[in-house]
Amino acid sequence: MSPKTKSKRTPRNSRSVNDAPTAVTKASRTPDEFERAGRAAEFIFSKTALRPKIALVLGSGLGALADEFSSATKIPYAKIPHFPQSTAIGHAGKLVIGKVGAIPVAGMQGRVHLYEGYSVKEVAFPIRVFARMGVKAVILTNAAGGIKREFVQGRLVAISDHINLQGVNPLSGPNEERFGARFPDMTSAYDRKFREMALGEGKRMGIGMDEGVYAALAGPNYETPAEIGYLREIGADLVGMSTVPEVIAARHSGIRVLGISCVTNAAAGILDQPLRHEEVLDTAERVKDQFIGLLKAIIPRIAEAIA
């Protein structure tokens, strides 16, 4: 008899090519931005029966409008899957779904900024969530420094264009075709018809509104007088630390944009005094009622335009 042949054994800690998984399962794969935004939208819709087509991002000290929504549901950002959380003073960090009159709206009480340590994609993520919710128009508000000397404290300015000096872009990296095309046009990033509506309502209400170009820097420090001089030379009328990533993401997603700045302080070097964030919040509080009245007048007109 021939000796019994031992069968070959594969070491326990090795894996052959045939043993390798052919694909990463959906459960173990990290969800992409489109999927994360979808999960956040699903969570929000689980908390309310309203399906808003208009969203508002309410900047520093400007979140009071959302407190006046009727039939309101307030959701802390911390509860929403993948949603970034505000840390800046004057940003409450709540998403409010409710109504202005009979119109369903979503209102962000505060936003996040690059200077808080968030990536530009995280800063723009709430806009991606709005896109997954079916939002068609977004009103972006901010507190801004006035570069143009006529833009005094308390002035409301409809943003006509922007200059992105933040050094980053939310569209960097592989394009997500489910949101939009690789190279979105930004010729009319700020909707002209919406802007005309805002200026018209402002005039009707006796609010002296203007148009202007907004320059976005990363912050958190305020600009130097030399930087303000440079911004004036290249055509900026306003300066701030937000809004632009949101606008880019909105236009990439096919969402129409109205931007309104509240001039809360003169930019560096215009007045002989230091800049303080408390001044920003104080000015926002002073013009709060006027700003809320303007937004309440604009929302029905935008709703009609996107219907």
MITI-882031 format. One line per field, with one value per residue (C-alpha): residue number from 1; residue in one letter; x, y negated, z negated. Coordinates in Angstrom, 1 decimal. Layout:
BEGIN
k <- (NUM|...) .
r <- (a|...) .
east <- (X|...) .
north <- (Y|...) .
up <- (Z|...) .
//
This chain:
BEGIN
k <- (1|2|3|4|5|6|7|8|9|10|11|12|13|14|15|16|17|18|19|20|21|22|23|24|25|26|27|28|29|30|31|32|33|34|35|36|37|38|39|40|41|42|43|44|45|46|47|48|49|50|51|52|53|54|55|56|57|58|59|60|61|62|63|64|65|66|67|68|69|70|71|72|73|74|75|76|77|78|79|80|81|82|83|84|85|86|87|88|89|90|91|92|93|94|95|96|97|98|99|100|101|102|103|104|105|106|107|108|109|110|111|112|113|114|115|116|117|118|119|120|121|122|123|124|125|126|127|128|129|130|131|132|133|134|135|136|137|138|139|140|141|142|143|144|145|146|147|148|149|150|151|152|153|154|155|156|157|158|159|160|161|162|163|164|165|166|167|168|169|170|171|172|173|174|175|176|177|178|179|180|181|182|183|184|185|186|187|188|189|190|191|192|193|194|195|196|197|198|199|200|201|202|203|204|205|206|207|208|209|210|211|212|213|214|215|216|217|218|219|220|221|222|223|224|225|226|227|228|229|230|231|232|233|234|235|236|237|238|239|240|241|242|243|244|245|246|247|248|249|250|251|252|253|254|255|256|257|258|259|260|261|262|263|264|265|266|267|268|269|270|271|272|273|274|275|276|277|278|279|280|281|282|283|284|285|286|287|288|289|290|291|292|293|294|295|296|297|298|299|300|301|302|303|304|305|306|307) .
r <- (m|s|p|k|t|k|s|k|r|t|p|r|n|s|r|s|v|n|d|a|p|t|a|v|t|k|a|s|r|t|p|d|e|f|e|r|a|g|r|a|a|e|f|i|f|s|k|t|a|l|r|p|k|i|a|l|v|l|g|s|g|l|g|a|l|a|d|e|f|s|s|a|t|k|i|p|y|a|k|i|p|h|f|p|q|s|t|a|i|g|h|a|g|k|l|v|i|g|k|v|g|a|i|p|v|a|g|m|q|g|r|v|h|l|y|e|g|y|s|v|k|e|v|a|f|p|i|r|v|f|a|r|m|g|v|k|a|v|i|l|t|n|a|a|g|g|i|k|r|e|f|v|q|g|r|l|v|a|i|s|d|h|i|n|l|q|g|v|n|p|l|s|g|p|n|e|e|r|f|g|a|r|f|p|d|m|t|s|a|y|d|r|k|f|r|e|m|a|l|g|e|g|k|r|m|g|i|g|m|d|e|g|v|y|a|a|l|a|g|p|n|y|e|t|p|a|e|i|g|y|l|r|e|i|g|a|d|l|v|g|m|s|t|v|p|e|v|i|a|a|r|h|s|g|i|r|v|l|g|i|s|c|v|t|n|a|a|a|g|i|l|d|q|p|l|r|h|e|e|v|l|d|t|a|e|r|v|k|d|q|f|i|g|l|l|k|a|i|i|p|r|i|a|e|a|i|a) .
east <- (0.0|1.2|1.5|-1.6|-1.2|-1.9|-4.2|-2.8|-4.3|-4.6|-3.2|-6.0|-4.9|-4.5|-7.0|-7.0|-8.1|-11.3|-12.1|-11.8|-15.1|-16.2|-17.8|-18.0|-21.5|-23.7|-23.8|-20.1|-19.4|-19.1|-22.0|-21.2|-22.3|-25.5|-26.5|-25.6|-27.7|-30.5|-30.4|-30.5|-33.5|-35.3|-34.7|-36.1|-39.1|-39.8|-40.3|-42.7|-45.4|-44.4|-42.4|-40.9|-39.7|-38.0|-35.2|-33.5|-30.0|-30.2|-26.7|-25.2|-27.9|-30.5|-32.2|-35.3|-37.4|-37.6|-39.0|-42.1|-42.8|-46.2|-46.8|-43.1|-40.9|-37.4|-34.7|-31.2|-28.5|-26.9|-29.9|-29.8|-27.6|-24.3|-25.3|-22.5|-23.1|-22.7|-20.2|-20.2|-21.8|-25.2|-25.9|-28.5|-27.8|-31.4|-33.3|-36.9|-39.6|-42.7|-44.8|-44.7|-48.3|-49.5|-46.1|-43.9|-40.3|-37.2|-35.1|-31.5|-30.9|-27.2|-24.7|-21.2|-18.0|-14.6|-13.0|-14.8|-12.6|-15.1|-14.2|-15.8|-18.0|-19.2|-20.0|-22.1|-23.7|-26.9|-27.5|-27.1|-29.7|-32.1|-31.5|-32.5|-35.5|-36.7|-36.0|-36.1|-35.0|-32.8|-32.5|-29.0|-28.5|-25.4|-23.8|-21.2|-18.7|-19.4|-16.5|-18.5|-18.7|-22.4|-23.1|-23.5|-24.4|-27.9|-28.0|-29.6|-27.9|-29.0|-26.0|-25.5|-22.3|-19.4|-15.6|-14.4|-11.1|-11.6|-9.2|-11.5|-14.5|-17.2|-17.1|-13.5|-12.9|-14.9|-18.2|-21.5|-23.6|-26.7|-26.5|-25.3|-22.8|-19.1|-18.7|-21.8|-22.2|-22.0|-22.8|-26.1|-25.3|-27.6|-31.0|-31.8|-35.6|-35.3|-33.0|-35.5|-38.3|-36.2|-35.3|-39.0|-40.3|-37.6|-38.6|-42.3|-41.6|-39.4|-36.2|-33.2|-31.8|-28.8|-27.1|-23.4|-20.7|-19.8|-16.2|-15.7|-12.6|-11.9|-11.7|-11.9|-9.8|-11.3|-9.6|-6.7|-7.1|-4.7|-6.9|-10.0|-8.2|-7.4|-11.0|-12.3|-9.9|-11.1|-14.8|-16.0|-18.6|-19.1|-16.9|-17.7|-16.7|-19.6|-22.3|-20.1|-19.7|-23.5|-24.1|-21.8|-23.4|-26.9|-26.3|-24.6|-27.8|-30.1|-31.4|-32.1|-30.4|-31.3|-28.5|-29.0|-26.3|-27.0|-24.1|-23.3|-20.0|-17.8|-14.9|-11.4|-9.8|-13.0|-13.6|-10.9|-12.1|-11.4|-13.9|-15.8|-18.2|-20.5|-21.0|-22.1|-24.7|-25.9|-26.5|-28.3|-30.6|-31.3|-32.4|-34.1|-37.7|-37.0|-35.2|-37.9|-40.5|-38.6|-38.2|-41.8|-42.7|-40.3|-41.2|-44.7|-43.3|-40.5|-43.1|-45.1|-42.1|-41.0|-44.5) .
north <- (0.0|-3.4|-5.8|-8.0|-11.4|-14.4|-17.0|-20.5|-23.0|-26.7|-28.6|-30.0|-33.6|-33.6|-34.3|-33.2|-35.4|-33.4|-34.2|-37.9|-39.8|-40.9|-44.1|-46.2|-45.8|-48.8|-48.4|-48.7|-51.3|-54.9|-56.8|-59.5|-63.2|-62.6|-59.7|-61.5|-64.5|-62.1|-60.5|-64.0|-64.9|-61.7|-62.4|-66.0|-64.8|-62.2|-65.1|-67.2|-66.8|-70.1|-70.0|-73.4|-74.6|-77.7|-77.7|-80.5|-80.6|-83.2|-84.6|-86.2|-87.6|-87.2|-84.0|-85.7|-85.3|-81.5|-82.1|-83.6|-80.6|-79.1|-75.3|-75.1|-72.1|-72.9|-70.4|-71.0|-70.5|-67.9|-65.6|-65.6|-62.9|-64.2|-67.9|-70.3|-72.1|-75.9|-77.1|-80.8|-83.3|-84.5|-81.2|-79.1|-75.9|-74.9|-74.0|-75.3|-73.9|-76.0|-78.4|-82.1|-82.8|-79.7|-79.0|-76.1|-77.2|-75.8|-78.2|-77.7|-79.6|-80.0|-78.4|-77.0|-78.6|-77.6|-79.3|-76.8|-74.1|-72.7|-71.7|-73.6|-70.6|-70.5|-74.2|-73.7|-70.4|-72.0|-73.2|-69.7|-68.6|-71.3|-70.0|-66.4|-67.9|-69.4|-73.0|-75.3|-78.6|-79.7|-83.1|-83.5|-86.2|-87.4|-90.1|-91.9|-94.7|-97.7|-98.6|-101.1|-104.2|-104.7|-101.2|-102.4|-100.3|-98.8|-99.1|-96.1|-95.2|-92.7|-90.7|-91.0|-89.0|-87.7|-87.4|-84.1|-84.7|-81.8|-79.6|-76.6|-75.4|-72.9|-71.4|-70.4|-66.7|-64.1|-65.6|-64.3|-64.2|-63.5|-67.1|-68.8|-69.2|-69.4|-73.0|-75.0|-78.5|-81.3|-84.3|-84.8|-83.1|-85.6|-85.5|-88.8|-88.5|-87.6|-90.6|-92.9|-91.6|-92.4|-95.9|-96.5|-95.4|-97.4|-100.5|-99.9|-99.5|-102.6|-100.6|-102.1|-99.0|-98.8|-96.2|-95.2|-92.7|-90.5|-89.4|-86.2|-85.6|-82.7|-84.5|-84.4|-87.6|-90.7|-92.2|-94.6|-98.1|-97.1|-94.1|-96.3|-98.7|-95.8|-94.6|-98.0|-98.2|-94.8|-95.8|-94.5|-96.5|-94.1|-91.7|-88.6|-85.1|-83.0|-82.6|-81.9|-78.1|-77.9|-79.8|-77.6|-74.4|-75.9|-76.8|-73.4|-71.8|-73.9|-76.0|-79.7|-82.2|-85.5|-86.9|-89.8|-91.3|-93.4|-95.8|-95.5|-97.4|-99.6|-97.6|-98.0|-101.4|-103.3|-104.4|-105.0|-102.2|-98.5|-95.9|-93.8|-90.9|-92.4|-95.4|-92.9|-91.4|-94.7|-96.1|-92.9|-93.2|-96.9|-96.1|-92.8|-93.9|-95.7|-92.7|-90.3|-92.4|-92.5|-88.7|-88.1|-90.3|-88.6|-85.0|-85.0|-86.5|-83.9|-81.2|-82.4|-82.6|-79.0|-77.5) .
up <- (0.0|0.8|-2.2|-2.9|-1.3|-3.6|-2.1|-1.9|-4.3|-3.8|-6.8|-8.9|-8.6|-4.8|-2.2|1.4|4.4|4.6|1.0|1.5|1.5|4.9|3.7|0.6|-0.9|-1.2|-5.0|-5.3|-2.7|-3.8|-2.4|0.1|-0.1|1.9|-0.4|-3.6|-2.5|-1.7|-5.1|-6.7|-4.6|-5.5|-9.2|-8.8|-7.0|-9.7|-12.1|-10.1|-7.5|-5.8|-2.5|-2.0|1.3|-0.2|-2.7|-4.6|-6.1|-8.9|-9.7|-12.8|-15.1|-12.4|-13.4|-15.0|-11.9|-12.4|-15.9|-14.2|-11.9|-12.6|-12.9|-13.7|-14.4|-15.8|-15.2|-16.8|-14.2|-16.6|-16.1|-12.2|-10.7|-9.3|-9.9|-11.1|-14.4|-14.8|-17.4|-16.6|-18.9|-17.6|-15.8|-17.7|-15.7|-15.0|-11.8|-12.0|-9.7|-9.7|-7.8|-6.8|-6.2|-4.3|-2.8|-4.1|-4.8|-6.3|-8.4|-9.6|-12.8|-12.2|-9.9|-10.2|-8.9|-7.7|-10.7|-13.0|-11.6|-9.1|-5.6|-2.7|-1.9|-5.5|-5.3|-2.2|-3.4|-4.6|-1.1|0.2|-2.3|-1.1|2.5|1.3|-0.4|2.9|2.1|5.2|3.7|0.9|-0.8|-2.3|-4.9|-6.6|-8.6|-6.6|-6.8|-4.6|-2.3|-0.2|-2.4|-1.7|-3.2|-6.8|-9.8|-9.5|-5.7|-3.9|-0.7|2.0|3.1|6.9|7.2|5.1|5.0|3.5|1.7|-0.8|1.2|1.3|3.3|2.3|5.8|5.5|5.9|7.9|9.2|7.9|11.0|9.0|7.7|10.9|13.8|13.4|14.5|13.3|14.7|12.2|14.4|12.6|9.3|7.5|9.1|10.8|10.5|6.8|6.3|8.1|5.8|2.7|3.9|4.9|1.5|-0.3|1.6|0.9|-2.8|-3.0|-3.5|-1.8|-0.1|2.2|4.4|3.9|4.5|1.5|0.9|-1.2|-3.2|-5.5|-8.9|-11.8|-12.1|-10.7|-7.7|-7.8|-6.4|-3.6|-2.7|-2.7|-0.3|2.0|1.9|2.7|5.7|7.1|6.9|3.5|1.6|-1.3|-3.1|-5.3|-6.2|-4.8|-2.1|0.9|0.4|-0.1|3.1|5.2|3.8|4.4|8.0|8.6|7.3|9.4|6.4|7.1|4.7|3.1|0.9|-1.5|-3.7|-6.8|-7.1|-10.8|-10.9|-8.7|-7.3|-8.8|-8.2|-7.4|-10.9|-13.5|-15.9|-16.4|-15.1|-17.6|-17.2|-19.8|-17.5|-14.8|-17.1|-18.4|-14.9|-13.8|-16.9|-16.0|-12.4|-13.3|-12.9|-9.6|-8.3|-9.3|-7.7|-4.5|-4.4|-5.2|-2.2|0.2|-0.6|0.9|4.1|4.4|3.7|6.6|8.9|8.3|8.3) .
//
